[in-house]
Amino acid sequence: MRIEPASRRRFLISSATGLSSIWLQAHWPAILGAATHAHRAAQSGRVMFSFLSASQAAEVDAIAAQIIPSTSSPGAREANVVHFIDRALTSFDREKQGIYIQGLATLQQKVREVFHGTDKFSDLGSQEQIQILTGIEKTEFFEMVRVHTIMGFLAKPTYGGNRDEVGWKAIGFEDRMTYVPPFGYYDAEFQKDSK
């Protein structure tokens, strides 16, 4: 489950391209609203959650940190995706609240069954967390957290989630107001041939 830095870029790019463009288009205003809320929460320095309790947020944050772990570069925790996820659950993905509530309850139960005496996923070590997540990676809950984590990791920083552009740096994206040709290899070759 751990992603090496070289493959992280491929993982993020392929995951982002898998999101339905029709779904994104239909939910874009709400996604921007969620991102704006996350940005304000991050800027305020206060922990403000609209849907998740502080303990639920810690669990979701720990899951997100395993989905996009911190390696030689920052991961989901440093990108502050938990605030984006919390807002998503009160706006464009409100209907997914039940999935999170049930998923977190199931996760807690699984932690208790496998690691007696431990109640919280976030209290486990990295290898133990991976063991638990491997057991639930085919569930609707895990898939939803994965999608929300990727969205929050790659969101525009001014909207929240992608704090300090860590997600963009991971995939090699540069945000510019305008781009000057040549835009890529083929445009550069065309300009050479035209001279």
C-alpha positions as CSV (number, residue, x, y, z in Angstrom):
1,M,0.0,0.0,0.0
2,R,2.9,2.4,0.6
3,I,3.6,4.5,-2.5
4,E,7.2,5.3,-3.5
5,P,7.9,8.8,-4.7
6,A,8.6,7.8,-8.3
7,S,5.2,6.1,-8.6
8,R,3.3,8.7,-6.6
9,R,3.1,11.0,-9.6
10,R,1.7,8.3,-11.8
11,F,-0.8,7.2,-9.1
12,L,-2.1,10.8,-8.6
13,I,-2.3,11.6,-12.3
14,S,-4.1,8.3,-13.1
15,S,-6.4,8.7,-10.2
16,A,-7.3,12.3,-11.1
17,T,-8.1,11.3,-14.7
18,G,-10.4,8.6,-13.4
19,L,-12.8,11.1,-11.9
20,S,-15.8,11.6,-14.0
21,S,-15.7,14.9,-15.8
22,I,-19.5,15.0,-15.9
23,W,-19.7,14.5,-12.2
24,L,-17.0,17.2,-11.6
25,Q,-18.9,19.7,-13.9
26,A,-22.2,19.1,-12.1
27,H,-20.6,19.6,-8.6
28,W,-18.0,22.2,-9.4
29,P,-19.5,25.1,-7.5
30,A,-19.9,23.0,-4.4
31,I,-16.4,21.6,-4.7
32,L,-15.1,25.2,-4.9
33,G,-17.1,26.0,-1.8
34,A,-15.7,23.1,0.1
35,A,-12.2,24.1,-0.9
36,T,-12.8,27.7,0.2
37,H,-14.1,26.5,3.6
38,A,-11.0,24.3,4.0
39,H,-8.7,27.2,3.1
40,R,-10.3,29.5,5.7
41,A,-10.1,26.7,8.3
42,A,-6.4,26.2,7.5
43,Q,-5.7,30.0,7.5
44,S,-7.4,30.6,10.9
45,G,-5.1,28.2,12.7
46,R,-8.2,26.8,14.5
47,V,-9.5,23.4,14.0
48,M,-13.0,23.8,12.7
49,F,-15.0,20.8,11.5
50,S,-18.5,21.0,10.2
51,F,-19.4,17.3,10.0
52,L,-16.6,15.3,11.5
53,S,-15.9,15.3,15.2
54,A,-12.3,15.9,16.3
55,S,-11.8,12.1,16.9
56,Q,-13.4,11.2,13.5
57,A,-11.2,13.8,11.8
58,A,-8.1,12.3,13.4
59,E,-9.1,8.9,12.0
60,V,-9.8,10.3,8.5
61,D,-6.5,12.2,8.6
62,A,-4.7,9.0,9.5
63,I,-6.3,7.1,6.6
64,A,-5.5,9.9,4.1
65,A,-1.9,9.9,5.3
66,Q,-1.7,6.3,4.3
67,I,-3.3,6.9,0.9
68,I,-0.8,9.7,0.1
69,P,1.9,9.2,2.7
70,S,4.7,11.6,3.6
71,T,7.9,10.4,2.1
72,S,10.8,12.6,0.9
73,S,7.9,14.9,-0.1
74,P,4.8,16.0,1.8
75,G,1.7,13.9,1.8
76,A,-2.0,14.3,2.5
77,R,-1.5,15.3,6.1
78,E,0.8,18.2,5.2
79,A,-1.6,19.2,2.4
80,N,-4.3,19.4,5.1
81,V,-6.9,17.4,3.1
82,V,-9.0,16.5,6.2
83,H,-10.5,20.0,6.1
84,F,-11.5,19.6,2.5
85,I,-13.0,16.2,3.2
86,D,-15.0,17.5,6.1
87,R,-16.5,20.3,4.0
88,A,-17.2,17.9,1.1
89,L,-19.4,15.9,3.5
90,T,-21.5,19.0,4.3
91,S,-21.8,20.2,0.7
92,F,-21.4,18.4,-2.7
93,D,-21.1,14.9,-1.1
94,R,-23.6,15.3,1.7
95,E,-25.2,12.0,0.7
96,K,-21.9,10.2,1.5
97,Q,-22.2,11.1,5.3
98,G,-23.6,7.7,6.0
99,I,-20.8,5.9,4.3
100,Y,-18.3,7.8,6.5
101,I,-20.2,7.2,9.7
102,Q,-20.6,3.5,9.0
103,G,-17.1,3.1,7.6
104,L,-15.5,4.8,10.6
105,A,-17.5,2.5,13.0
106,T,-16.5,-0.6,11.0
107,L,-12.9,0.6,11.0
108,Q,-12.9,1.1,14.8
109,Q,-14.5,-2.4,15.2
110,K,-11.8,-4.0,13.0
111,V,-9.0,-2.2,14.9
112,R,-10.4,-3.6,18.2
113,E,-10.7,-7.1,16.8
114,V,-7.2,-7.2,15.3
115,F,-5.3,-5.2,17.9
116,H,-6.8,-5.9,21.3
117,G,-6.6,-2.9,23.7
118,T,-6.4,-0.4,20.9
119,D,-9.5,1.7,20.1
120,K,-8.3,4.1,17.5
121,F,-6.9,3.6,14.0
122,S,-4.8,6.8,14.4
123,D,-3.1,5.2,17.5
124,L,-1.6,2.4,15.4
125,G,1.8,2.4,13.8
126,S,2.1,2.7,10.1
127,Q,2.4,-1.1,9.4
128,E,-0.6,-1.8,11.5
129,Q,-2.6,0.9,9.8
130,I,-1.6,-0.6,6.4
131,Q,-2.7,-4.0,7.6
132,I,-6.2,-2.7,8.6
133,L,-6.6,-0.7,5.4
134,T,-5.6,-3.7,3.2
135,G,-8.6,-5.5,4.8
136,I,-11.0,-2.7,3.8
137,E,-9.5,-1.4,0.6
138,K,-12.4,-2.8,-1.6
139,T,-15.1,-1.1,0.5
140,E,-17.2,1.9,-0.6
141,F,-15.9,3.8,2.5
142,F,-12.2,3.4,1.6
143,E,-12.9,4.3,-2.1
144,M,-14.7,7.5,-1.0
145,V,-11.9,8.5,1.4
146,R,-9.4,7.8,-1.4
147,V,-11.3,10.0,-3.9
148,H,-11.7,12.8,-1.4
149,T,-8.1,12.6,-0.4
150,I,-6.9,13.0,-4.0
151,M,-9.3,15.8,-4.6
152,G,-8.1,17.7,-1.5
153,F,-4.5,17.0,-2.3
154,L,-4.8,18.4,-5.8
155,A,-7.2,21.3,-5.1
156,K,-6.1,24.9,-5.8
157,P,-4.3,26.0,-2.6
158,T,-6.4,29.2,-2.3
159,Y,-9.4,26.9,-2.0
160,G,-7.7,24.7,0.6
161,G,-6.4,21.2,0.8
162,N,-3.3,21.6,-1.3
163,R,-1.4,23.6,1.3
164,D,1.9,25.1,0.0
165,E,1.1,23.5,-3.4
166,V,2.5,20.1,-2.2
167,G,0.1,18.2,-4.5
168,W,1.0,20.2,-7.5
169,K,4.7,19.8,-6.8
170,A,4.2,16.0,-6.5
171,I,2.8,15.9,-10.1
172,G,5.0,18.6,-11.5
173,F,2.2,21.1,-12.2
174,E,3.0,24.8,-12.3
175,D,0.1,27.2,-11.9
176,R,0.5,30.2,-14.1
177,M,-2.0,32.9,-15.1
178,T,-1.0,32.5,-18.7
179,Y,1.3,30.2,-20.7
180,V,3.6,31.3,-23.5
181,P,4.1,29.1,-26.5
182,P,5.6,26.7,-27.1
183,F,3.4,24.7,-24.8
184,G,5.1,21.4,-25.3
185,Y,7.5,19.4,-27.4
186,Y,5.4,19.4,-30.5
187,D,4.8,23.1,-30.5
188,A,8.5,23.7,-30.1
189,E,9.3,21.4,-33.0
190,F,6.7,23.1,-35.1
191,Q,8.2,26.5,-34.4
192,K,11.7,25.3,-35.3
193,D,10.4,23.9,-38.6
194,S,8.5,27.1,-39.4
195,K,11.7,29.2,-39.3
